[in-house]
Amino acid sequence: MFGIGGIELLVIVVVALIVFGPKELPKAMRSAGAMMRTINRVSGEFRSQFDQALREAERELEIEETRKSMEAAIRDTPTPKSIKEPKEPAQAGASASGGTDAMQGNTQDTNVKES
């Protein structure tokens, strides 16, 4: 974990035993363990927040790239110069009036021969 070999660890334990004494050594080790857990938890939270900020920055970059490509596509899309309007809007009304004439009995049938 820290790159400490067996002999180095033994030296640390002997020094700790001399400094803290046999009575206080278990309490000191528990305190050191609690401190290591706290450091690991805090570093994990920091890493998590850093990763989240990195993901958000990447997402914003993707959104910006998508927006730019959409704007370029809109700019490059040809648009018609003018919208064509019907030349004679009355033609639609004439068709409808033909139907009302048929209802009134004013139809002209060119296929029927009169005798």
Residue, then its C-alpha position, 0 to 999 in steps of 0.5 A: m500500500f505505501g511501498i513498505g517492506g517487511i523489515e521497514l514495518l518491523v522497525i516502525v512497530v518497534v519504534a511505536l512500541i518504544v514511544f507509546g509503550p505496551k499499554e498505549l500501543p493498542k489505543a494508538m493503533r486504533s486511533a491510527g486505523a480510524m484516521m486511515r479510514t477517515i482519510n480513505r473516506v475523504s479521498g473517495e468523496f473527493r475523487s467522486q466529486f472530481d469525477q462528477a465534475l469531469r463528467e458534467a464538463e464533458r457533457e457540457l462540451e458534447i452539448e456545445e458541439t451538438r449545438k454548433s453542428m445543428e447551427a451549421a446544419i441550419r445555416d447550410t440548409p437552403t431555404p426557398k426564396s419565397i413560398k408559392e401561393p395559389k394563383e387563383p384562390a377562387q378555383a377552390g370555391a368554384s369546385a365547391s359551388g359545382g357540388t351545390d348546383a348538383m344538389q339543386g338539380n342544375t346539373q348538365d350531363t353531356n353524356v346523356k343523349e336527348s331524344 
